[in-house]
Amino acid sequence: MTLENRISNIRDIVRDACNSWVKPVGSERLEFVDPNDGEEISAHYGASHFAVSLIINGRMNSDLDSYDKGVLLLRSVLDGWENNTLLKDFHFDFNNFALCLAEEYLKTDENDIRSNIRKIVIQTIDSKHYTVNWLPMRMYVNQKRGLWSGSEKFNKNVLYCKELIKSATNSDGGIEDCLPKGRSFNLQYNVATVALLQFINCRGGEFDISRELGFLLDKVLPDGDINYHGRGANQIFGWGLWIYLLSSSGRLDELTQALDFLTEKIEITVRNQNLMLNDWHGEEKYLWWDYHYCSVYNAHLVFWLSLALQDYCKKPVKPIYPKKSSTGVLVTSNRNYFSVSFEGRSDYLAEKGPMLSALWVKGYGTVFKSTMGPWLGLFGNRYLEESVLRNYIGLLSVKPNFSFQNNRVFRRLSRFFVDRQSIKFTPLFNNFRTSIDKDKIVFTYINSGNQKAMFNLPVIQGPGECPEFSLILDGRPSKLRLDIKYRNQYGWCNLYKSEVSTAREWVLVVK
């Protein structure tokens, strides 16, 4: 089977599910109804992206039914545009981008729609924030506006977006997702920014993405996973863009590995109406962020898989691999071990640090990946889970409640008070160093404040024999005990914990 056929097979699985979510409203309008929420998520971009996917696939495969359905869904998007743009969370950049692409692929006899699209896109504003992975879409939209209108102001917008992306790009090729630097970095949105620049290159752009592609290829785990760190961990949003980037840049060996990873998991994800590559049911929204919707992310996946076929090997890229890390993502590896550490960012708990983002051991596979998860504040309020704080390798500070029973006087008075039992666990993002040789990998953590702490070690359940773990506290061996079993973004994890100690040096040895 060719790689193009493999992409087509995945696209068809997701497309068929998305097709079942398209519902008629009267005789001349369609809605793209989310299977979990029971309504169209009109402030997002599922309908516009799936409409364009149907149009592209209809043109590529001479499938008139697909094309006509896409056109009708697109007309419905345009009919609701004025009202939907008033919605609080309307995704201007995503929807403007989809309309610009639709204008390219519509047949010449659809001039009324093409004219309407041009008018709407010129008159519609851009999103009002500067999240970096949105900027290439904004750039492409403003290029189109400038072409259609002849107005110089749109070209100025393009140049401004270019400057912001350049400012967000580190010397090793890693791209931040917020400015100023130091706020947010994750692999999913790094992939998105680079893939969108490559999309522009496939349409005449001249962005040199050799360092950016090399940075990402350097971070691929031996199991083929690229999307294991930060806010987007294991979400399908990043996978459509990653397949597109590898396909369009002619990186066929890496594309094969990525398709192996995605193919194994996509059917159950779609069947469960999920947006992560795991076994959980989408209706649970387990470890979802506040802005997550099944229909939106699946439509996005179909959209980029369709473009991966359209732009297959269109703009080859020779990657330049980083010699040192300026983004703060450090790979330590040999033929037996692969670990990824991260220095940390400020905005999201899932991107704090220093942290160990991933660990792979030959013979077992992936021991752990995807630290933390959604947590309060920015987009982490709706589906808060206690398991997020368990999902971390490193030290936890331990603070039990004050107990009246520990003091004779207080104990006599305790009948007048409510003795509330509680314990507070707080992740300590301690500095640590990684060393590696042929038969072991060693992580050394420094508890600089000699706080009362325990070591937290989650291990993703796998088919092989579990690696040998040993823990040494200030030179003294300490046992790790199996505590509980919980779910993270990838699967079931066994959680091991140590004794409570104030030791300064904590050494985890993995064989």
N, C-alpha and C positions, 0 to 999 in steps of 0.2 A: 504494500500500500504506500502510495506517495505521501509526502508530508502535506501536500495540499489536500489530499483526500482525508487525511487524519484531522486537519483543521476543519474541513467541511463536516465531518462526522460529529465533532463536538458542537460546531455551530448549529447543526440540525437538531441535536438533542435539546439545546437551550431554546432555539427558535420555536420548536413544536410546543414547548411549555408556554412560551410567551404568546403564541398564537391562540392558545386556549384562554388567555386572559383578556383578549380583545372582545368586547361586547358591543352589540348594536344598541344605539339610542335612537329610536325612531327609524326611519328608512334612509336617512342621509347622513348619519353621524355615528362615529365609533368612539368608545372609551377604552382605555387600557387600565383594567381594574386589577388592583393588587390582590393576590389570592389570600393574604393574611389579614389585610385591613378592610377588604370588601368595598373599596372605592378607588378611583383614580387618584394618584398622588400628583396632582396638577401643578404644584409648586416646584416639583422636581423635573426630571427630564426623561422619564421612562417612555412616555408616548412619542415624543419627538424622535428619540433615538431608535425606538423599534420601527416607527414609520420609515425612517431613512434606511434602516437595515432591510426592510421588505423591498424598498425601491431598488437598492443596490443589488440585492440578490435576484430580484426580478429581471433587471437589466443583464446581469452576468449570465444567468441561466435561461434566458428567454422564457421566463415563467410569468405569463401575463396575469394569472390570478394573484400571485404574490405582489406584483407591481401595482395592480389596481387596488388591492387591499391597503398597501402602503400609501398610495395617493389619497384614498378616502380617509385613512387615519391622519395623514398630514393635513388634509383640509379641515378635519375636526380640531386639530391643534391650532391651526390658524384662526378658525372661527372663535375659539375660546381665548385667544391670545390677550386681548385687551383686558378681560376680567382676571385672567391668571397672573398677569404681570403685577396686579395689585396685591397678590398674596404675599404675606410677610417673608416667606423663605424662597421666593421664586428664584430659580437658578438661571439668571440671565445669560451668563457666559456659555453654559452647556447648551441651552436652547438656541441661542443665536448661532452657535457653532453648528448644531444639527441642521438648522435651516439653510445655512450657507452651503453645507454639503449636499443637501437635498436639491438646491438650485443647480448644482453641477450635474446631478444624475437624472433629473427629470427629462423626459422626452421633449423634443422641440414643439410638439403639439400641446404641451402643457404651459404655454406661454402666460396664461392668466395667473397660474399659481407662481410661476417664476417671477413675474412682475410684482405680485403681491408680496412675495418673500423679500425681494429687494427693498420695497417700500417699508415693510415692517422692520427689517433689520437695521436700515439706516435710521429709523426713528426711535428704535428701542435703545435704552441705555445699557451700558456694561454693568456687571456686578460692582458693588461699591467697596469691596475689600481687595487686598492684594496678595491673597494666598497664591503661592508661586505656581503650583501645578495648574491653576486656572489661567495663568497669563498667556501661554501659547495659544489657547483657544481664543482669547481676547485679541491677540495679535492677528490671528488668521481672519477673524471677523472684521477687524478694522482694515486689514488689507482689502478685503472684499468691498467694504463700504467706500474706501478711497477709490477703488476701481470703478464702482458703479456710480459714484456721485461726482468724482473729480475734485473733492474737497481735500485740501491739504491737512486739515485738522486731524483726519483719521490717520494719516501717515505719521503725524507726531505721536499719536497714541501707540502706534506700532513701535516706534523708536523707544518710547518710554518703557514699554513692556520688555523690550530687548535689554535695556539697561538694568531693569530690576532682576531679570533672570541671570544676567551676568554677575550682578552683585550677590546673588544667592548661591552662586557656584563656587565651590572650594577648589583649591589648587589640585586636589587629587581626583576631581571629577564628580564628587558628591554634591548634590543640590539640596539646600535647605528648603523647607516648605513655608517658612515665614521670615519676614524681615522685621527688625534687624536680626542677624544671625544669633543663634543661641536659644531660640524659642522652640522650634520644632524640627525634627528630622525623622523620617521613617522611609522604609524602602518602597512601600506602595506608591507614595506620591512622588518620590524620586523617579521611579519607573515611569509614572504618568508624564512628568515634565519632559523626560528624554524622548519618550515615544511620540509625544505631540510635536516636539521639534523635528523628529524624523518624519512625521506626517507632513510637516511643512516642507521639508527637504524633498520629499517625493512629489511635491507640487511646485518645484522651482526654487525652494529656499537653499541657503548656503551655510547652514549651521554646521560647524565642525563638532561632532559629538563623539569623537574617537576616545577622549579621556572619560567622558560621561558613560559611554558603553563599557569601557574597560573597568571602571569603578564597579558597575553593577555585576558584570560577569565574575569579577573577583569575589563577590559576596554570595554566589550561588552555593548552597549546601550540597554535599555529595548526594543527597536524595533528590536533587533537582529543584528544591524550593528556593525562591527568591524573596517571597513575601512573608517573612517570619519576624520582622522587627517593627515595633512601633504601632502607631494608631491603626494601620490598615492590615494587621497581621491576618493572613489566611483568608482574606476576602477576595471574591472573584473579580471585583473591580480592577485590581492590579493585574490579574492574569490575562484578560483580554488585551491590555496594553502591552504586557510583556511578550505575548505571542506575536502581536503586531510588530513590535520593535525587532525581535529576532527574525521574523519572516521577511520584513521589508529590507533589513540590512544584510540579508544573506548569511546569517549565522546558523547554518543548518544543523551542525552537530549539537549546538546548544538548544536549538529549536526542538530537536528530537527528544532531548532530555526533558525539556519543559512540557512537551506534549505527553510524555510518559507519566509525569507527575499529575497533570491535569486530567488525563483520560481515566486514570484509576479512580478518581473521586467525583467526577462531574455528574454522573448519572444519579447517584444517591443525593447529591446536593440539590439537583433539580427536582427529583421526586419528592424531597422533603420541603420544597418551597423555601429553600434556605439561601443564604448569600455567602456562606463560608464553606470551605471544603472539608466538612466533617460530617458526622452521622446525626447531628442534632436536627430536630424539626423546627422549621422557620417560625411556626406559630409561638414557640417558646421565646423567641428573640433572645436566646441565651448569649450573653457577652456581645450583644449588638450595641452600637452607638445610637444616640438619639435620632440621628438623621438617616437611619438605615430603613430601606424598604426593599423587599424581595423583588418586586416587579421592576424597580428602577435599576438595580444592579445587574439583573439578568438581561434586561434590554441593552444595557451598556456593554455587557459581554458579547452579545450577538453582534452589536454594532462594530466592535473592534475586531472580532473574528472575521466578519465580512470584509473589513478593510485589509486584514492580514492576507486574505486571498486576493483581493484586488491589487495590492501593492507587493506581491510576493517577489522577493529578490530585486526590487525596483531600484534601490539605492544602497549598494553594498558599503559597509563600514568596516574598517580595520581597527580594532580596539587598541588603545594604549592603556596598559595595566598600571595601577599606581605603585610607586616604589615606597611611599610612606603615606601615613594617614594624616590628613588635615581636617577631615570631617569628624573624626573621632570614632570611626568604626574600624576595629582592628581584627584581622583574621590571623589566627595562629594555627598552623596545620602541618601535618605530615601524612604519610599514607595510612596511618592508623587513627588519627584524631583530627577533628576540625572544630575549632571554637571561634565564636565571634563575640567580642566585647565592645561596649559602647560607653563613651564618656558621659553622655546625658544631655538633656535639654530641659527647659524650664516649664513649658506650658502644660504638658500632659503627664500623668503618672506613668503611662505606658512607655514614655520616652525619657524617664528620669535616669540618673546614673551616678556613678559608674555601675554598670550592670553586665551580667553575662546574658547575651541575647540568644545564643544557640550553642549546643554541644552535640557533636556526632562522634560515635565510636565505632570503628570497624567491627563487624561481627554482630553488633546489636542494631546499629542504625542511629536514628536521632534520639538522643537521651532527653533533650529538652529544647524548646524554642517558644517564642512568643511570650515575653515577660509582661506581667500585669494585665491591664485591659481597661475598659471604660470605668472612670471613677470621678464622679461629682464635678461640678464646675462646667468646663467646656465640653458639652455634648455627651456627658456621662451620667445623666441623672435618671433617665426613665427606667433603665434595666439594670440597676445596681446589683452586683453580686458579691457576696463575701469572698468567693473563690478568687477574686482578682488579687487580694492581698496574699493569698497562698501561692500565687503563680509567679514565683521569684526564687532564684538561687542566690543565697547570701545570708547575711545576718539579720535577724529580727530583734529589736529591743523588746524586753519583756517587763511590763509594769503591772503587777497585780494591784487590786484595790487595797486600801487600808482596812485592816481587820481589827475590830475591838477585842477580839479574842486573844490577841498577842500581848495585852497589857492587863495586869490584874485589876487595876482601878477601873479602866475602861470596860473590862469584862463585866464588873459588877453594875456598871451603869448601862450596859448594852441593852437591857430590856426597855430603856427609854428611847433607843435609837433603832433605826432600820439598818442592819448590816448588809449592804448591797454587794453581792459577789460579782466581780468583773475582772477582766484582765485586758490590757492594752498591748497589742502587738504592732510595732511600727517598723517598716523596712528601713534598714540602715544602709544607705548607699555608700558603703565604705570603699576606699581605694583598694584595688587588688591587682596582683600581677599573675601572669600566666607563663608557665614554663613547660616545655614538652621535650620528650625524647622518645626513643623507639617503643618503649613498653609502658609508658605512663604519661599522663598530663596532670599538672599540679596547679592549683589555684590557691594563692596565699592572700588572705584578707587581713587587714589591720584594723582592730577595734581601738582606735586612737584614744577614745575617752574612757576605755575600760568599762563600758556600759554593761549592765546585766543583759545578756543576749542569748539566743539560741541559733543554731544553724538550720536553715530551711532548704530542703533539697527535694523538689518535685522531679519525678522521672516518668516520662510518657511510656505507657505500657506498649511493649513491642513483642514480636514473635520469638525473638532470640533470647539467649541467656543474658541476664542483666549484668552490666559491668560491675567490677568490684570497686566499692567506694570505701575509703577510710578517711577518718577525720582526726587531726592532731591539734590539740589546744596547748599552746605554749610548750610544745615538745612532748605532751602527754597524750597517748591515744584515748579517743573518746568514741563511744558507740553512737551509731545512727539507728534510730528505731522507726519502724513503719507506723505512721500515725493514722492517716485517713486516705481515702480514695476520692478524687474529685475530677471534674471535667475542666479542661481548658479549651482554647480555640481549635486544638488539633485532635484531642481525644481524651481518654481516661488517663489520669496521672496517679501514681502512687506517691504520697508525700512522706518523706523521711525527715525526722527532726532529731536534734541533738539534745543533750542536757543543757540546762541553763548555767551560764558561766560568765565571769568578767574577764576572761582571758584576753590578752592583747593580740596574739597571733593565732589565726585560725587557718589551718592548711587542709584543703580537700584534695585527696589523691584519687585519681580515676585510672583503673587498669582495664 
